[in-house]
Amino acid sequence: MKGRDGFALVVLVLFIAGCSGSSRYVLDYNVLSYVKEQHTVGDVESSKIDEEAHLYILPYSELLFGNENPDLILRRGVEYQYPVPSVPEGGNLELLLEAGIKLKNLSTEHQIDEVEIGLYIAEAESQDIFSEGEKALEIDFAGAEPNEEVSLEVQKKIVEGSPGWDILVTGDIRCGIEIVFRPVSGGTLHLKYAIEKLRIAISLIPFAYIP
């Protein structure tokens, strides 16, 4: 046995020896690392928010009103690929989705009323993640006062059989964000947004057969 091979074998034996059958390991994937920074932040300003407005984000952003539909690029979102390990018997695969976004009301006079934020995921071939995919995460909040800044985070454990499971275990997804604004007091909207976190974590017990 060559010295390098022998060293690798010793490391592997020591690694396995330090594991128990219940040790859970996590693979952490940062979706935002594949998105240009300028596409995760932006300002939105409009004086016509007297009807429901929809802000679509990723790979860029656009504010639309009423029944207006986003263009094909926004409907497809961004594609993200990541390795999903083979799961041994008893490996108990679990998935975790986590998102964080910061919103600041830049208006000095008007508050932002009820807001709904949704993270959508779909298979890589999807032409419209918002109609064909799953709303994997959702945040509802009451709004923001003039000049108020709010930081919002949400996470969700997804197990086999849960909505979104079959999409996420493919390791090749499309995702995008939709923010829905109810009619704003005074009809004026001016805010700044920053997507601060978009994370997929995969955990499993790789040595479930070890007592």
Secondary structure, 3 states (H helix, E strand, C coil): CCHHHHHHHHHHHHHHHCCCCCCCEEEEEEHHHHCCHHHCEEEEEECCCCCCEEEEECCCEEEEECCCCCCHHHHHCEEEECCCCCCCCCCCCEEEEEEEEEEEECCCCCCECCEEEEEEEEECCCCCHHHHCEEEEEEEECCECCCCEEEEEEEEEECCCCCCHHHHCCCEEEEEEEEEECCCHHHCEEEEEEEEEEEEEEEECCCCCCC
